[in-house]
Amino acid sequence: MTKVVTYAKNQKQCFCQIQFDDENRILISISGPPDAAVKVWKLIIFGMIPIHTIWEYSAAMAGGFDEYVHGLQLMFPDVKHPLDDIRDRLLGLSSITMARDYLQGIQDKAAPPLISRNA
């Protein structure tokens, strides 16, 4: 069963680690200005080492901080914090591939011409 392994949301940290049904883990991390971004990494070795980014959305990709915030509101419209919304959505999935495809899909639907696609 997909579950939360670690979670922190305070003035210094904003992250959540999820373990999927297949035992693979991801780390969702949200950073604030000046390099505001949401990144989701695949983790290895008991969730200790990030090996690559599976999805990212940043102020730089969006064209500035205001556009970044607007894009997050379009992708994650629940009144919750984006970390909680992303966590809750991914807990219903069973693999990293499903998580990546889901996040890319909502990014594409939010505003395809305005929100850059992660390469």
Backbone atoms as SQL, in Angstrom:
CREATE TABLE atoms (id INTEGER PRIMARY KEY, chain TEXT, resi INTEGER, resn TEXT, atom TEXT, x REAL, y REAL, z REAL);
INSERT INTO atoms VALUES
  (1, 'A', 1, 'MET', 'N', 0.828, -1.174, 0.000),
  (2, 'A', 1, 'MET', 'CA', 0.000, 0.000, 0.000),
  (3, 'A', 1, 'MET', 'C', 0.882, 1.250, 0.000),
  (4, 'A', 2, 'THR', 'N', 0.560, 2.216, -0.845),
  (5, 'A', 2, 'THR', 'CA', 1.296, 3.466, -0.911),
  (6, 'A', 2, 'THR', 'C', 1.126, 4.213, 0.408),
  (7, 'A', 3, 'LYS', 'N', 2.254, 4.734, 0.933),
  (8, 'A', 3, 'LYS', 'CA', 2.182, 5.388, 2.238),
  (9, 'A', 3, 'LYS', 'C', 3.192, 6.528, 2.358),
  (10, 'A', 4, 'VAL', 'N', 2.930, 7.420, 3.300),
  (11, 'A', 4, 'VAL', 'CA', 3.840, 8.507, 3.618),
  (12, 'A', 4, 'VAL', 'C', 4.902, 7.961, 4.571),
  (13, 'A', 5, 'VAL', 'N', 6.169, 8.212, 4.239),
  (14, 'A', 5, 'VAL', 'CA', 7.275, 7.759, 5.070),
  (15, 'A', 5, 'VAL', 'C', 7.763, 8.898, 5.963),
  (16, 'A', 6, 'THR', 'N', 7.957, 10.077, 5.397),
  (17, 'A', 6, 'THR', 'CA', 8.352, 11.259, 6.158),
  (18, 'A', 6, 'THR', 'C', 7.555, 12.452, 5.660),
  (19, 'A', 7, 'TYR', 'N', 7.374, 13.426, 6.537),
  (20, 'A', 7, 'TYR', 'CA', 6.601, 14.620, 6.202),
  (21, 'A', 7, 'TYR', 'C', 7.059, 15.759, 7.086),
  (22, 'A', 8, 'ALA', 'N', 7.316, 16.911, 6.478),
  (23, 'A', 8, 'ALA', 'CA', 7.641, 18.116, 7.244),
  (24, 'A', 8, 'ALA', 'C', 7.118, 19.322, 6.482),
  (25, 'A', 9, 'LYS', 'N', 6.413, 20.181, 7.196),
  (26, 'A', 9, 'LYS', 'CA', 5.916, 21.429, 6.607),
  (27, 'A', 9, 'LYS', 'C', 5.956, 22.488, 7.699),
  (28, 'A', 10, 'ASN', 'N', 7.032, 23.262, 7.667),
  (29, 'A', 10, 'ASN', 'CA', 7.203, 24.332, 8.639),
  (30, 'A', 10, 'ASN', 'C', 7.965, 25.476, 7.984),
  (31, 'A', 11, 'GLN', 'N', 8.466, 26.411, 8.753),
  (32, 'A', 11, 'GLN', 'CA', 9.141, 27.576, 8.168),
  (33, 'A', 11, 'GLN', 'C', 10.479, 27.231, 7.522),
  (34, 'A', 12, 'LYS', 'N', 11.077, 26.105, 7.886),
  (35, 'A', 12, 'LYS', 'CA', 12.384, 25.738, 7.353),
  (36, 'A', 12, 'LYS', 'C', 12.345, 24.602, 6.342),
  (37, 'A', 13, 'GLN', 'N', 11.329, 23.749, 6.417),
  (38, 'A', 13, 'GLN', 'CA', 11.274, 22.560, 5.569),
  (39, 'A', 13, 'GLN', 'C', 9.883, 22.367, 4.998),
  (40, 'A', 14, 'CYS', 'N', 9.848, 21.868, 3.769),
  (41, 'A', 14, 'CYS', 'CA', 8.569, 21.542, 3.138),
  (42, 'A', 14, 'CYS', 'C', 8.815, 20.351, 2.209),
  (43, 'A', 15, 'PHE', 'N', 8.592, 19.146, 2.746),
  (44, 'A', 15, 'PHE', 'CA', 8.842, 17.947, 1.955),
  (45, 'A', 15, 'PHE', 'C', 7.991, 16.789, 2.448),
  (46, 'A', 16, 'CYS', 'N', 7.900, 15.781, 1.592),
  (47, 'A', 16, 'CYS', 'CA', 7.173, 14.562, 1.931),
  (48, 'A', 16, 'CYS', 'C', 7.793, 13.416, 1.139),
  (49, 'A', 17, 'GLN', 'N', 8.038, 12.309, 1.814),
  (50, 'A', 17, 'GLN', 'CA', 8.544, 11.118, 1.142),
  (51, 'A', 17, 'GLN', 'C', 7.421, 10.085, 1.104),
  (52, 'A', 18, 'ILE', 'N', 7.218, 9.518, -0.076),
  (53, 'A', 18, 'ILE', 'CA', 6.167, 8.520, -0.280),
  (54, 'A', 18, 'ILE', 'C', 6.801, 7.223, -0.761),
  (55, 'A', 19, 'GLN', 'N', 6.322, 6.114, -0.217),
  (56, 'A', 19, 'GLN', 'CA', 6.733, 4.784, -0.674),
  (57, 'A', 19, 'GLN', 'C', 5.544, 4.146, -1.380),
  (58, 'A', 20, 'PHE', 'N', 5.766, 3.741, -2.631),
  (59, 'A', 20, 'PHE', 'CA', 4.711, 3.130, -3.427),
  (60, 'A', 20, 'PHE', 'C', 4.598, 1.633, -3.152),
  (61, 'A', 21, 'ASP', 'N', 3.548, 1.048, -3.694),
  (62, 'A', 21, 'ASP', 'CA', 3.280, -0.381, -3.509),
  (63, 'A', 21, 'ASP', 'C', 4.482, -1.247, -3.889),
  (64, 'A', 22, 'ASP', 'N', 5.222, -0.825, -4.908),
  (65, 'A', 22, 'ASP', 'CA', 6.364, -1.607, -5.386),
  (66, 'A', 22, 'ASP', 'C', 7.645, -1.335, -4.595),
  (67, 'A', 23, 'GLU', 'N', 7.540, -0.626, -3.460),
  (68, 'A', 23, 'GLU', 'CA', 8.648, -0.294, -2.564),
  (69, 'A', 23, 'GLU', 'C', 9.503, 0.876, -3.050),
  (70, 'A', 24, 'ASN', 'N', 9.299, 1.384, -4.263),
  (71, 'A', 24, 'ASN', 'CA', 10.034, 2.555, -4.719),
  (72, 'A', 24, 'ASN', 'C', 9.562, 3.783, -3.958),
  (73, 'A', 25, 'ARG', 'N', 10.486, 4.733, -3.784),
  (74, 'A', 25, 'ARG', 'CA', 10.181, 5.943, -3.028),
  (75, 'A', 25, 'ARG', 'C', 10.439, 7.197, -3.842),
  (76, 'A', 26, 'ILE', 'N', 9.656, 8.234, -3.502),
  (77, 'A', 26, 'ILE', 'CA', 9.867, 9.553, -4.085),
  (78, 'A', 26, 'ILE', 'C', 9.947, 10.574, -2.953),
  (79, 'A', 27, 'LEU', 'N', 10.551, 11.704, -3.272),
  (80, 'A', 27, 'LEU', 'CA', 10.593, 12.834, -2.360),
  (81, 'A', 27, 'LEU', 'C', 9.963, 14.015, -3.069),
  (82, 'A', 28, 'ILE', 'N', 8.942, 14.601, -2.452),
  (83, 'A', 28, 'ILE', 'CA', 8.309, 15.827, -2.944),
  (84, 'A', 28, 'ILE', 'C', 8.911, 16.950, -2.118),
  (85, 'A', 29, 'SER', 'N', 9.477, 17.944, -2.775),
  (86, 'A', 29, 'SER', 'CA', 10.110, 19.053, -2.076),
  (87, 'A', 29, 'SER', 'C', 9.623, 20.372, -2.673),
  (88, 'A', 30, 'ILE', 'N', 9.265, 21.301, -1.792),
  (89, 'A', 30, 'ILE', 'CA', 8.836, 22.622, -2.245),
  (90, 'A', 30, 'ILE', 'C', 9.760, 23.654, -1.623),
  (91, 'A', 31, 'SER', 'N', 10.359, 24.478, -2.473),
  (92, 'A', 31, 'SER', 'CA', 11.239, 25.541, -2.000),
  (93, 'A', 31, 'SER', 'C', 10.628, 26.891, -2.341),
  (94, 'A', 32, 'GLY', 'N', 10.943, 27.871, -1.537),
  (95, 'A', 32, 'GLY', 'CA', 10.418, 29.218, -1.735),
  (96, 'A', 32, 'GLY', 'C', 11.387, 30.098, -2.499),
  (97, 'A', 33, 'PRO', 'N', 11.042, 31.375, -2.619),
  (98, 'A', 33, 'PRO', 'CA', 11.897, 32.321, -3.346),
  (99, 'A', 33, 'PRO', 'C', 13.299, 32.360, -2.736),
  (100, 'A', 34, 'PRO', 'N', 14.316, 32.666, -3.480),
  (101, 'A', 34, 'PRO', 'CA', 14.254, 33.190, -4.848),
  (102, 'A', 34, 'PRO', 'C', 14.162, 32.108, -5.923),
  (103, 'A', 35, 'ASP', 'N', 14.435, 30.857, -5.578),
  (104, 'A', 35, 'ASP', 'CA', 14.386, 29.765, -6.562),
  (105, 'A', 35, 'ASP', 'C', 13.179, 28.868, -6.295),
  (106, 'A', 36, 'ALA', 'N', 11.999, 29.463, -6.228),
  (107, 'A', 36, 'ALA', 'CA', 10.775, 28.730, -5.893),
  (108, 'A', 36, 'ALA', 'C', 10.549, 27.590, -6.876),
  (109, 'A', 37, 'ALA', 'N', 10.260, 26.402, -6.321),
  (110, 'A', 37, 'ALA', 'CA', 10.050, 25.238, -7.177),
  (111, 'A', 37, 'ALA', 'C', 9.393, 24.106, -6.392),
  (112, 'A', 38, 'VAL', 'N', 8.719, 23.243, -7.136),
  (113, 'A', 38, 'VAL', 'CA', 8.258, 21.963, -6.632),
  (114, 'A', 38, 'VAL', 'C', 9.032, 20.918, -7.420),
  (115, 'A', 39, 'LYS', 'N', 9.702, 20.017, -6.714),
  (116, 'A', 39, 'LYS', 'CA', 10.451, 18.952, -7.373),
  (117, 'A', 39, 'LYS', 'C', 10.053, 17.620, -6.767),
  (118, 'A', 40, 'VAL', 'N', 9.987, 16.616, -7.633),
  (119, 'A', 40, 'VAL', 'CA', 9.714, 15.261, -7.185),
  (120, 'A', 40, 'VAL', 'C', 10.858, 14.393, -7.688),
  (121, 'A', 41, 'TRP', 'N', 11.577, 13.808, -6.737),
  (122, 'A', 41, 'TRP', 'CA', 12.730, 12.970, -7.059),
  (123, 'A', 41, 'TRP', 'C', 12.443, 11.508, -6.786),
  (124, 'A', 42, 'LYS', 'N', 13.053, 10.639, -7.599),
  (125, 'A', 42, 'LYS', 'CA', 13.082, 9.211, -7.294),
  (126, 'A', 42, 'LYS', 'C', 14.232, 8.999, -6.316),
  (127, 'A', 43, 'LEU', 'N', 13.993, 8.213, -5.278),
  (128, 'A', 43, 'LEU', 'CA', 14.987, 7.944, -4.257),
  (129, 'A', 43, 'LEU', 'C', 15.447, 6.489, -4.313),
  (130, 'A', 44, 'ILE', 'N', 16.695, 6.261, -3.911),
  (131, 'A', 44, 'ILE', 'CA', 17.217, 4.898, -3.801),
  (132, 'A', 44, 'ILE', 'C', 17.850, 4.716, -2.425),
  (133, 'A', 45, 'ILE', 'N', 18.275, 3.504, -2.139),
  (134, 'A', 45, 'ILE', 'CA', 18.927, 3.114, -0.892),
  (135, 'A', 45, 'ILE', 'C', 18.108, 3.580, 0.307),
  (136, 'A', 46, 'PHE', 'N', 16.967, 2.927, 0.493),
  (137, 'A', 46, 'PHE', 'CA', 16.067, 3.188, 1.615),
  (138, 'A', 46, 'PHE', 'C', 15.603, 4.644, 1.684),
  (139, 'A', 47, 'GLY', 'N', 15.465, 5.265, 0.518),
  (140, 'A', 47, 'GLY', 'CA', 14.974, 6.630, 0.480),
  (141, 'A', 47, 'GLY', 'C', 15.979, 7.668, 0.910),
  (142, 'A', 48, 'MET', 'N', 17.246, 7.349, 0.829),
  (143, 'A', 48, 'MET', 'CA', 18.287, 8.263, 1.300),
  (144, 'A', 48, 'MET', 'C', 18.902, 9.121, 0.196),
  (145, 'A', 49, 'ILE', 'N', 18.898, 8.633, -1.040),
  (146, 'A', 49, 'ILE', 'CA', 19.631, 9.324, -2.105),
  (147, 'A', 49, 'ILE', 'C', 18.708, 9.597, -3.289),
  (148, 'A', 50, 'PRO', 'N', 18.547, 10.883, -3.663),
  (149, 'A', 50, 'PRO', 'CA', 17.772, 11.195, -4.869),
  (150, 'A', 50, 'PRO', 'C', 18.623, 10.900, -6.107),
  (151, 'A', 51, 'ILE', 'N', 18.053, 10.140, -7.065),
  (152, 'A', 51, 'ILE', 'CA', 18.861, 9.812, -8.245),
  (153, 'A', 51, 'ILE', 'C', 18.468, 10.614, -9.474),
  (154, 'A', 52, 'HIS', 'N', 17.197, 10.993, -9.582),
  (155, 'A', 52, 'HIS', 'CA', 16.827, 11.888, -10.673),
  (156, 'A', 52, 'HIS', 'C', 15.453, 12.509, -10.420),
  (157, 'A', 53, 'THR', 'N', 15.249, 13.642, -11.051),
  (158, 'A', 53, 'THR', 'CA', 13.986, 14.352, -10.927),
  (159, 'A', 53, 'THR', 'C', 12.968, 13.705, -11.851),
  (160, 'A', 54, 'ILE', 'N', 11.809, 13.331, -11.304),
  (161, 'A', 54, 'ILE', 'CA', 10.775, 12.750, -12.166),
  (162, 'A', 54, 'ILE', 'C', 9.766, 13.801, -12.614),
  (163, 'A', 55, 'TRP', 'N', 9.675, 14.921, -11.859),
  (164, 'A', 55, 'TRP', 'CA', 8.781, 16.024, -12.252),
  (165, 'A', 55, 'TRP', 'C', 9.231, 17.278, -11.533),
  (166, 'A', 56, 'GLU', 'N', 9.093, 18.403, -12.234),
  (167, 'A', 56, 'GLU', 'CA', 9.493, 19.679, -11.656),
  (168, 'A', 56, 'GLU', 'C', 8.636, 20.793, -12.222),
  (169, 'A', 57, 'TYR', 'N', 8.330, 21.748, -11.364),
  (170, 'A', 57, 'TYR', 'CA', 7.658, 22.971, -11.782),
  (171, 'A', 57, 'TYR', 'C', 8.279, 24.101, -10.973),
  (172, 'A', 58, 'SER', 'N', 8.805, 25.107, -11.652),
  (173, 'A', 58, 'SER', 'CA', 9.528, 26.170, -10.959),
  (174, 'A', 58, 'SER', 'C', 9.109, 27.546, -11.461),
  (175, 'A', 59, 'ALA', 'N', 9.486, 28.548, -10.687),
  (176, 'A', 59, 'ALA', 'CA', 9.226, 29.927, -11.091),
  (177, 'A', 59, 'ALA', 'C', 9.950, 30.237, -12.406),
  (178, 'A', 60, 'ALA', 'N', 11.137, 29.686, -12.570),
  (179, 'A', 60, 'ALA', 'CA', 11.886, 29.910, -13.813),
  (180, 'A', 60, 'ALA', 'C', 11.147, 29.318, -15.013),
  (181, 'A', 61, 'MET', 'N', 10.580, 28.132, -14.843),
  (182, 'A', 61, 'MET', 'CA', 9.829, 27.494, -15.927),
  (183, 'A', 61, 'MET', 'C', 8.565, 28.275, -16.250),
  (184, 'A', 62, 'ALA', 'N', 7.943, 28.847, -15.217),
  (185, 'A', 62, 'ALA', 'CA', 6.663, 29.538, -15.376),
  (186, 'A', 62, 'ALA', 'C', 6.820, 30.953, -15.906),
  (187, 'A', 63, 'GLY', 'N', 8.023, 31.494, -15.840),
  (188, 'A', 63, 'GLY', 'CA', 8.237, 32.856, -16.313),
  (189, 'A', 63, 'GLY', 'C', 8.233, 33.896, -15.207),
  (190, 'A', 64, 'GLY', 'N', 8.344, 33.470, -13.963),
  (191, 'A', 64, 'GLY', 'CA', 8.391, 34.386, -12.828),
  (192, 'A', 64, 'GLY', 'C', 7.595, 33.841, -11.658),
  (193, 'A', 65, 'PHE', 'N', 7.790, 34.464, -10.495),
  (194, 'A', 65, 'PHE', 'CA', 7.160, 33.964, -9.281),
  (195, 'A', 65, 'PHE', 'C', 5.642, 34.061, -9.318),
  (196, 'A', 66, 'ASP', 'N', 5.104, 35.174, -9.781),
  (197, 'A', 66, 'ASP', 'CA', 3.648, 35.325, -9.837),
  (198, 'A', 66, 'ASP', 'C', 3.016, 34.277, -10.751),
  (199, 'A', 67, 'GLU', 'N', 3.644, 34.030, -11.899),
  (200, 'A', 67, 'GLU', 'CA', 3.141, 33.023, -12.825),
  (201, 'A', 67, 'GLU', 'C', 3.253, 31.615, -12.227),
  (202, 'A', 68, 'TYR', 'N', 4.309, 31.392, -11.462),
  (203, 'A', 68, 'TYR', 'CA', 4.512, 30.110, -10.764),
  (204, 'A', 68, 'TYR', 'C', 3.366, 29.862, -9.784),
  (205, 'A', 69, 'VAL', 'N', 3.070, 30.857, -8.966),
  (206, 'A', 69, 'VAL', 'CA', 1.985, 30.724, -7.995),
  (207, 'A', 69, 'VAL', 'C', 0.660, 30.493, -8.711),
  (208, 'A', 70, 'HIS', 'N', 0.418, 31.234, -9.782),
  (209, 'A', 70, 'HIS', 'CA', -0.820, 31.051, -10.545),
  (210, 'A', 70, 'HIS', 'C', -0.884, 29.638, -11.131),
  (211, 'A', 71, 'GLY', 'N', 0.223, 29.150, -11.659),
  (212, 'A', 71, 'GLY', 'CA', 0.263, 27.797, -12.209),
  (213, 'A', 71, 'GLY', 'C', -0.020, 26.747, -11.144),
  (214, 'A', 72, 'LEU', 'N', 0.554, 26.918, -9.950),
  (215, 'A', 72, 'LEU', 'CA', 0.275, 25.981, -8.857),
  (216, 'A', 72, 'LEU', 'C', -1.201, 25.990, -8.494),
  (217, 'A', 73, 'GLN', 'N', -1.805, 27.186, -8.490),
  (218, 'A', 73, 'GLN', 'CA', -3.230, 27.287, -8.172),
  (219, 'A', 73, 'GLN', 'C', -4.082, 26.583, -9.223),
  (220, 'A', 74, 'LEU', 'N', -3.663, 26.640, -10.476),
  (221, 'A', 74, 'LEU', 'CA', -4.393, 25.943, -11.537),
  (222, 'A', 74, 'LEU', 'C', -4.240, 24.423, -11.428),
  (223, 'A', 75, 'MET', 'N', -3.024, 23.984, -11.110),
  (224, 'A', 75, 'MET', 'CA', -2.767, 22.548, -11.034),
  (225, 'A', 75, 'MET', 'C', -3.321, 21.921, -9.758),
  (226, 'A', 76, 'PHE', 'N', -3.237, 22.660, -8.658),
  (227, 'A', 76, 'PHE', 'CA', -3.637, 22.144, -7.350),
  (228, 'A', 76, 'PHE', 'C', -4.613, 23.132, -6.702),
  (229, 'A', 77, 'PRO', 'N', -5.849, 23.151, -7.198),
  (230, 'A', 77, 'PRO', 'CA', -6.805, 24.178, -6.786),
  (231, 'A', 77, 'PRO', 'C', -7.414, 23.995, -5.403),
  (232, 'A', 78, 'ASP', 'N', -7.171, 22.865, -4.763),
  (233, 'A', 78, 'ASP', 'CA', -7.717, 22.689, -3.416),
  (234, 'A', 78, 'ASP', 'C', -7.151, 23.767, -2.502),
  (235, 'A', 79, 'VAL', 'N', -7.887, 24.126, -1.496),
  (236, 'A', 79, 'VAL', 'CA', -7.466, 25.200, -0.602),
  (237, 'A', 79, 'VAL', 'C', -6.327, 24.786, 0.321),
  (238, 'A', 80, 'LYS', 'N', -5.938, 23.536, 0.260),
  (239, 'A', 80, 'LYS', 'CA', -4.817, 23.041, 1.059),
  (240, 'A', 80, 'LYS', 'C', -3.508, 23.630, 0.545),
  (241, 'A', 81, 'HIS', 'N', -2.472, 23.395, 1.272),
  (242, 'A', 81, 'HIS', 'CA', -1.113, 23.723, 0.841),
  (243, 'A', 81, 'HIS', 'C', -0.774, 22.799, -0.332),
  (244, 'A', 82, 'PRO', 'N', -0.010, 23.274, -1.316),
  (245, 'A', 82, 'PRO', 'CA', 0.332, 22.405, -2.462),
  (246, 'A', 82, 'PRO', 'C', 0.980, 21.079, -2.045),
  (247, 'A', 83, 'LEU', 'N', 1.805, 21.081, -1.003),
  (248, 'A', 83, 'LEU', 'CA', 2.426, 19.827, -0.567),
  (249, 'A', 83, 'LEU', 'C', 1.362, 18.816, -0.165),
  (250, 'A', 84, 'ASP', 'N', 0.379, 19.263, 0.593),
  (251, 'A', 84, 'ASP', 'CA', -0.681, 18.357, 1.040),
  (252, 'A', 84, 'ASP', 'C', -1.527, 17.871, -0.124),
  (253, 'A', 85, 'ASP', 'N', -1.807, 18.759, -1.062),
  (254, 'A', 85, 'ASP', 'CA', -2.613, 18.385, -2.225),
  (255, 'A', 85, 'ASP', 'C', -1.868, 17.362, -3.082),
  (256, 'A', 86, 'ILE', 'N', -0.596, 17.622, -3.357),
  (257, 'A', 86, 'ILE', 'CA', 0.201, 16.686, -4.160),
  (258, 'A', 86, 'ILE', 'C', 0.303, 15.343, -3.438),
  (259, 'A', 87, 'ARG', 'N', 0.620, 15.372, -2.150),
  (260, 'A', 87, 'ARG', 'CA', 0.709, 14.135, -1.360),
  (261, 'A', 87, 'ARG', 'C', -0.578, 13.326, -1.458),
  (262, 'A', 88, 'ASP', 'N', -1.701, 13.984, -1.215),
  (263, 'A', 88, 'ASP', 'CA', -2.982, 13.276, -1.223),
  (264, 'A', 88, 'ASP', 'C', -3.294, 12.669, -2.587),
  (265, 'A', 89, 'ARG', 'N', -2.965, 13.383, -3.647),
  (266, 'A', 89, 'ARG', 'CA', -3.222, 12.869, -4.993),
  (267, 'A', 89, 'ARG', 'C', -2.338, 11.667, -5.309),
  (268, 'A', 90, 'LEU', 'N', -1.061, 11.734, -4.903),
  (269, 'A', 90, 'LEU', 'CA', -0.133, 10.647, -5.220),
  (270, 'A', 90, 'LEU', 'C', -0.341, 9.419, -4.353),
  (271, 'A', 91, 'LEU', 'N', -0.923, 9.580, -3.190),
  (272, 'A', 91, 'LEU', 'CA', -1.191, 8.418, -2.341),
  (273, 'A', 91, 'LEU', 'C', -2.188, 7.459, -2.978),
  (274, 'A', 92, 'GLY', 'N', -2.960, 7.933, -3.934),
  (275, 'A', 92, 'GLY', 'CA', -3.901, 7.068, -4.633),
  (276, 'A', 92, 'GLY', 'C', -3.278, 6.294, -5.784),
  (277, 'A', 93, 'LEU', 'N', -1.987, 6.487, -6.018),
  (278, 'A', 93, 'LEU', 'CA', -1.294, 5.826, -7.123),
  (279, 'A', 93, 'LEU', 'C', -0.383, 4.734, -6.583),
  (280, 'A', 94, 'SER', 'N', 0.096, 3.865, -7.478),
  (281, 'A', 94, 'SER', 'CA', 0.876, 2.729, -7.003),
  (282, 'A', 94, 'SER', 'C', 2.304, 2.649, -7.534),
  (283, 'A', 95, 'SER', 'N', 2.750, 3.648, -8.324),
  (284, 'A', 95, 'SER', 'CA', 4.118, 3.576, -8.850),
  (285, 'A', 95, 'SER', 'C', 4.643, 4.963, -9.208),
  (286, 'A', 96, 'ILE', 'N', 5.950, 5.033, -9.339),
  (287, 'A', 96, 'ILE', 'CA', 6.601, 6.281, -9.745),
  (288, 'A', 96, 'ILE', 'C', 6.158, 6.684, -11.149),
  (289, 'A', 97, 'THR', 'N', 6.046, 5.723, -12.035),
  (290, 'A', 97, 'THR', 'CA', 5.611, 6.020, -13.408),
  (291, 'A', 97, 'THR', 'C', 4.222, 6.638, -13.406),
  (292, 'A', 98, 'MET', 'N', 3.323, 6.079, -12.625),
  (293, 'A', 98, 'MET', 'CA', 1.975, 6.640, -12.534),
  (294, 'A', 98, 'MET', 'C', 2.016, 8.054, -11.962),
  (295, 'A', 99, 'ALA', 'N', 2.869, 8.289, -10.967),
  (296, 'A', 99, 'ALA', 'CA', 2.985, 9.616, -10.358),
  (297, 'A', 99, 'ALA', 'C', 3.502, 10.634, -11.368),
  (298, 'A', 100, 'ARG', 'N', 4.552, 10.272, -12.090),
  (299, 'A', 100, 'ARG', 'CA', 5.114, 11.179, -13.094),
  (300, 'A', 100, 'ARG', 'C', 4.083, 11.504, -14.163),
  (301, 'A', 101, 'ASP', 'N', 3.426, 10.484, -14.678),
  (302, 'A', 101, 'ASP', 'CA', 2.422, 10.698, -15.723),
  (303, 'A', 101, 'ASP', 'C', 1.262, 11.546, -15.218),
  (304, 'A', 102, 'TYR', 'N', 0.842, 11.308, -13.983),
  (305, 'A', 102, 'TYR', 'CA', -0.253, 12.078, -13.407),
  (306, 'A', 102, 'TYR', 'C', 0.134, 13.551, -13.270),
  (307, 'A', 103, 'LEU', 'N', 1.307, 13.823, -12.687),
  (308, 'A', 103, 'LEU', 'CA', 1.740, 15.202, -12.500),
  (309, 'A', 103, 'LEU', 'C', 1.934, 15.918, -13.833),
  (310, 'A', 104, 'GLN', 'N', 2.527, 15.231, -14.796),
  (311, 'A', 104, 'GLN', 'CA', 2.717, 15.853, -16.107),
  (312, 'A', 104, 'GLN', 'C', 1.371, 16.126, -16.761),
  (313, 'A', 105, 'GLY', 'N', 0.426, 15.235, -16.583),
  (314, 'A', 105, 'GLY', 'CA', -0.907, 15.415, -17.149),
  (315, 'A', 105, 'GLY', 'C', -1.626, 16.618, -16.577),
  (316, 'A', 106, 'ILE', 'N', -1.570, 16.804, -15.249),
  (317, 'A', 106, 'ILE', 'CA', -2.253, 17.973, -14.694),
  (318, 'A', 106, 'ILE', 'C', -1.513, 19.257, -15.038),
  (319, 'A', 107, 'GLN', 'N', -0.200, 19.173, -15.193),
  (320, 'A', 107, 'GLN', 'CA', 0.558, 20.348, -15.633),
  (321, 'A', 107, 'GLN', 'C', 0.139, 20.727, -17.053),
  (322, 'A', 108, 'ASP', 'N', 0.033, 19.748, -17.927),
  (323, 'A', 108, 'ASP', 'CA', -0.367, 20.010, -19.308),
  (324, 'A', 108, 'ASP', 'C', -1.789, 20.566, -19.392),
  (325, 'A', 109, 'LYS', 'N', -2.698, 20.062, -18.559),
  (326, 'A', 109, 'LYS', 'CA', -4.082, 20.518, -18.577),
  (327, 'A', 109, 'LYS', 'C', -4.263, 21.909, -17.977),
  (328, 'A', 110, 'ALA', 'N', -3.400, 22.281, -17.035),
  (329, 'A', 110, 'ALA', 'CA', -3.544, 23.551, -16.323),
  (330, 'A', 110, 'ALA', 'C', -3.447, 24.740, -17.271),
  (331, 'A', 111, 'ALA', 'N', -2.443, 24.742, -18.108),
  (332, 'A', 111, 'ALA', 'CA', -2.245, 25.847, -19.041),
  (333, 'A', 111, 'ALA', 'C', -1.114, 25.475, -19.990),
  (334, 'A', 112, 'PRO', 'N', -1.382, 24.574, -20.940),
  (335, 'A', 112, 'PRO', 'CA', -0.298, 24.057, -21.782),
  (336, 'A', 112, 'PRO', 'C', 0.622, 25.091, -22.391),
  (337, 'A', 113, 'PRO', 'N', 0.125, 26.223, -22.916),
  (338, 'A', 113, 'PRO', 'CA', 1.052, 27.155, -23.517),
  (339, 'A', 113, 'PRO', 'C', 1.831, 27.986, -22.490),
  (340, 'A', 114, 'LEU', 'N', 1.336, 28.049, -21.241),
  (341, 'A', 114, 'LEU', 'CA', 1.964, 28.905, -20.258),
  (342, 'A', 114, 'LEU', 'C', 2.926, 28.193, -19.332),
  (343, 'A', 115, 'ILE', 'N', 2.706, 26.930, -19.068),
  (344, 'A', 115, 'ILE', 'CA', 3.529, 26.182, -18.136),
  (345, 'A', 115, 'ILE', 'C', 4.450, 25.258, -18.925),
  (346, 'A', 116, 'SER', 'N', 5.746, 25.506, -18.819),
  (347, 'A', 116, 'SER', 'CA', 6.721, 24.721, -19.584),
  (348, 'A', 116, 'SER', 'C', 6.697, 23.274, -19.157),
  (349, 'A', 117, 'ARG', 'N', 6.872, 22.402, -20.111),
  (350, 'A', 117, 'ARG', 'CA', 6.922, 20.975, -19.837),
  (351, 'A', 117, 'ARG', 'C', 8.328, 20.587, -19.422),
  (352, 'A', 118, 'ASN', 'N', 8.429, 19.765, -18.380),
  (353, 'A', 118, 'ASN', 'CA', 9.713, 19.273, -17.901),
  (354, 'A', 118, 'ASN', 'C', 10.296, 18.323, -18.946),
  (355, 'A', 119, 'ALA', 'N', 11.543, 18.511, -19.288),
  (356, 'A', 119, 'ALA', 'CA', 12.195, 17.657, -20.294),
  (357, 'A', 119, 'ALA', 'C', 12.588, 16.333, -19.729);
